Structures are given as C-alpha cells and as structure tokens.
Amino acid sequence: MVSGNARARRFYERHGWIDTGLIDYLAATEEGSVSIPAHRYNKRVTQNADKEQR
C-alpha cells in the first residue's frame, strides 16, 4: 500500500493487518517498470477464521 494512503492504512490496521515495513513495488508501465515505495501488510490466518466471520 502506498505510504501516503493514510485512510487505507487505518482500515487495514483496524482489521488486524500488521505493517511489516517498506518495500519497493515495481509497477509496470508502457515505458518499463517504475519503483513505488509501499508498505507491506500481513495478517495471520487461522483455520477458525472462516467460522468467526459467519
């Protein structure tokens, strides 16, 4: 997720996602790849996650 997108970052953090740090995301363009600084978010998934959301 792009660093400046504070609204999206709050959304993911409220739903249990954890910011694990900055990465360089290579976005494809017609002229080639462009490096975009972004945050990587992870969330632990359990077997009971399906049952909890029902």
GUVO-425814 format. One record per atom (N, C-alpha, C, CB): residue number from 0; residue in three letters; atom name; y, x, z. Coordinates in steps of 0.2 Angstrom, whole numbers, plus 5000, padded with zeros to 4 digits. Atoms other than C-alpha are relative to their C-alpha. Glycine has a CB too. Example, Ala and Ser with C-alpha at 12.3 -4.5 7.8 and 13.67 -1.06 7.14 Angstrom:
<atoms>
   i  aa at   py   px   pz
   0 ala  N 4994 5004 5000
   0 ala CA 4978 5062 5039
   0 ala  C 5006 5004 5000
   0 ala CB 5000 4995 5006
   1 ser  N 4994 4996 4999
   1 ser CA 4995 5068 5036
   1 ser  C 5005 4996 5003
   1 ser CB 5002 5002 4993
</atoms>
This chain:
<atoms>
   i  aa at   py   px   pz
   0 met  N 4994 5004 5000
   0 met CA 5000 5000 5000
   0 met  C 5006 5004 5000
   0 met CB 5000 4995 5006
   1 val  N 4994 4996 5000
   1 val CA 5017 5007 4996
   1 val  C 5004 5000 5006
   1 val CB 5005 4997 4994
   2 ser  N 4997 4999 4993
   2 ser CA 5026 5014 5011
   2 ser  C 5006 4995 5001
   2 ser CB 5003 5007 5000
   3 gly  N 4994 5004 4999
   3 gly CA 5042 5003 5008
   3 gly  C 4998 4992 5001
   3 gly CB 5005 5001 4995
   4 asn  N 5002 5007 5000
   4 asn CA 5032 4986 5009
   4 asn  C 4999 4998 5007
   4 asn CB 4994 4999 4995
   5 ala  N 5001 5001 4993
   5 ala CA 5035 4983 5027
   5 ala  C 4997 4993 5002
   5 ala CB 5007 5000 5004
   6 arg  N 5002 5007 4999
   6 arg CA 5031 4964 5026
   6 arg  C 4992 5000 4999
   6 arg CB 5003 4995 4995
   7 ala  N 5008 4999 5001
   7 ala CA 5013 4968 5019
   7 ala  C 4997 5004 5005
   7 ala CB 4999 5003 4993
   8 arg  N 5002 4995 4995
   8 arg CA 5011 4982 5031
   8 arg  C 4999 4996 5007
   8 arg CB 5004 5006 5002
   9 arg  N 5001 5005 4994
   9 arg CA 5014 4969 5046
   9 arg  C 4994 4995 4999
   9 arg CB 5007 4997 5001
  10 phe  N 5006 5004 5001
  10 phe CA 5002 4957 5038
  10 phe  C 4993 5003 5001
  10 phe CB 5001 4997 4993
  11 tyr  N 5006 4997 4999
  11 tyr CA 4988 4969 5037
  11 tyr  C 4998 5002 5007
  11 tyr CB 4999 5006 4995
  12 glu  N 5001 4998 4993
  12 glu CA 4991 4976 5054
  12 glu  C 4998 4994 5005
  12 glu CB 5006 5004 5002
  13 arg  N 5001 5006 4996
  13 arg CA 4991 4958 5061
  13 arg  C 4993 4998 5000
  13 arg CB 5005 4995 4998
  14 his  N 5007 5002 5002
  14 his CA 4974 4955 5053
  14 his  C 4995 5005 5002
  14 his CB 4999 4998 4993
  15 gly  N 5005 4995 4998
  15 gly CA 4965 4970 5061
  15 gly  C 5000 5006 4996
  15 gly CB 4994 4997 5000
  16 trp  N 5001 4994 5004
  16 trp CA 4968 4983 5047
  16 trp  C 5004 5006 5003
  16 trp CB 5003 4999 4993
  17 ile  N 4997 4994 4997
  17 ile CA 4972 5001 5053
  17 ile  C 5003 5005 4994
  17 ile CB 4995 5003 5004
  18 asp  N 4997 4995 5004
  18 asp CA 4984 5013 5044
  18 asp  C 4997 5006 5001
  18 asp CB 5008 5000 5000
  19 thr  N 5003 4993 4999
  19 thr CA 4974 5029 5041
  19 thr  C 5004 5005 4997
  19 thr CB 4993 5000 4998
  20 gly  N 4996 4994 5003
  20 gly CA 4988 5039 5033
  20 gly  C 5002 4999 4993
  20 gly CB 4997 5006 5001
  21 leu  N 4997 5000 5007
  21 leu CA 4997 5043 5017
  21 leu  C 4995 5003 4995
  21 leu CB 5007 5004 5000
  22 ile  N 5004 4998 5005
  22 ile CA 4988 5045 5001
  22 ile  C 5005 5001 4993
  22 ile CB 4994 4996 4998
  23 asp  N 4997 5000 5006
  23 asp CA 4994 5049 4983
  23 asp  C 4996 4996 4995
  23 asp CB 5001 5007 4997
  24 tyr  N 5004 5005 5005
  24 tyr CA 4989 5034 4972
  24 tyr  C 5002 5002 4993
  24 tyr CB 5001 4993 5002
  25 leu  N 4998 4998 5007
  25 leu CA 4988 5039 4954
  25 leu  C 5000 4993 4996
  25 leu CB 4995 5005 4997
  26 ala  N 5000 5006 5004
  26 ala CA 4994 5024 4944
  26 ala  C 5000 5001 4992
  26 ala CB 5007 4996 5002
  27 ala  N 5000 4999 5008
  27 ala CA 4990 5023 4925
  27 ala  C 5006 4997 4997
  27 ala CB 4993 4997 4997
  28 thr  N 4995 5002 5004
  28 thr CA 5004 5021 4913
  28 thr  C 4999 5002 4993
  28 thr CB 5007 5003 5002
  29 glu  N 5001 4998 5007
  29 glu CA 5006 5022 4894
  29 glu  C 5001 5007 4999
  29 glu CB 5004 4996 4996
  30 glu  N 4998 4993 5001
  30 glu CA 5013 5039 4896
  30 glu  C 4995 5005 5004
  30 glu CB 5007 5002 5002
  31 gly  N 5005 4996 4996
  31 gly CA 4999 5045 4908
  31 gly  C 5000 4998 5008
  31 gly CB 5002 5008 5000
  32 ser  N 5000 5001 4993
  32 ser CA 4997 5045 4927
  32 ser  C 5006 5001 5004
  32 ser CB 4994 5003 5004
  33 val  N 4994 4999 4996
  33 val CA 5011 5043 4940
  33 val  C 4997 5000 5007
  33 val CB 5005 4995 4999
  34 ser  N 5002 5000 4993
  34 ser CA 5008 5048 4958
  34 ser  C 5005 4996 5004
  34 ser CB 5000 5008 5002
  35 ile  N 4996 5004 4996
  35 ile CA 5014 5035 4970
  35 ile  C 4998 5001 5007
  35 ile CB 4999 4993 4998
  36 pro  N 5002 5000 4993
  36 pro CA 5014 5038 4989
  36 pro  C 4999 4993 5003
  36 pro CB 5006 5004 5004
  37 ala  N 5002 5007 4997
  37 ala CA 5005 5024 4998
  37 ala  C 4996 5001 5006
  37 ala CB 4995 4997 4995
  38 his  N 5004 5000 4994
  38 his CA 4996 5020 5014
  38 his  C 4993 4998 4999
  38 his CB 5004 4996 5006
  39 arg  N 5006 5003 5001
  39 arg CA 4978 5018 5015
  39 arg  C 4998 4996 5007
  39 arg CB 4994 5006 4999
  40 tyr  N 5002 5004 4994
  40 tyr CA 4972 5004 5027
  40 tyr  C 4992 4999 5000
  40 tyr CB 5003 4993 4999
  41 asn  N 5007 5001 5000
  41 asn CA 4954 5002 5033
  41 asn  C 4999 4995 5005
  41 asn CB 4996 5007 5003
  42 lys  N 5001 5005 4995
  42 lys CA 4946 4988 5043
  42 lys  C 4992 5001 5001
  42 lys CB 5002 4993 4997
  43 arg  N 5007 5000 4998
  43 arg CA 4929 4989 5052
  43 arg  C 4997 4993 4998
  43 arg CB 4999 5002 5007
  44 val  N 5003 5006 5002
  44 val CA 4917 4976 5045
  44 val  C 4993 5000 5004
  44 val CB 4999 4999 4992
  45 thr  N 5006 5001 4996
  45 thr CA 4903 4969 5056
  45 thr  C 4996 4994 4997
  45 thr CB 5001 4999 5007
  46 gln  N 5004 5005 5003
  46 gln CA 4888 4958 5052
  46 gln  C 5002 4993 5003
  46 gln CB 4993 5001 5003
  47 asn  N 4998 5007 4997
  47 asn CA 4896 4944 5063
  47 asn  C 5007 4998 4997
  47 asn CB 5000 5001 5007
  48 ala  N 4994 5002 5003
  48 ala CA 4912 4944 5053
  48 ala  C 5000 4994 4996
  48 ala CB 5003 5006 4996
  49 asp  N 5001 5006 5004
  49 asp CA 4906 4930 5042
  49 asp  C 5000 4994 5005
  49 asp CB 4994 5000 4995
  50 lys  N 5001 5006 4995
  50 lys CA 4901 4919 5057
  50 lys  C 5007 4999 5003
  50 lys CB 4995 5002 5004
  51 glu  N 4994 5001 4996
  51 glu CA 4918 4922 5066
  51 glu  C 5005 4996 4996
  51 glu CB 5002 5007 5002
  52 gln  N 4995 5004 5004
  52 gln CA 4928 4915 5051
  52 gln  C 4998 4993 4999
  52 gln CB 5001 5004 4994
  53 arg  N 5002 5007 5001
  53 arg CA 4919 4899 5050
  53 arg  C 5002 4995 5005
  53 arg CB 4992 4999 4999
</atoms>
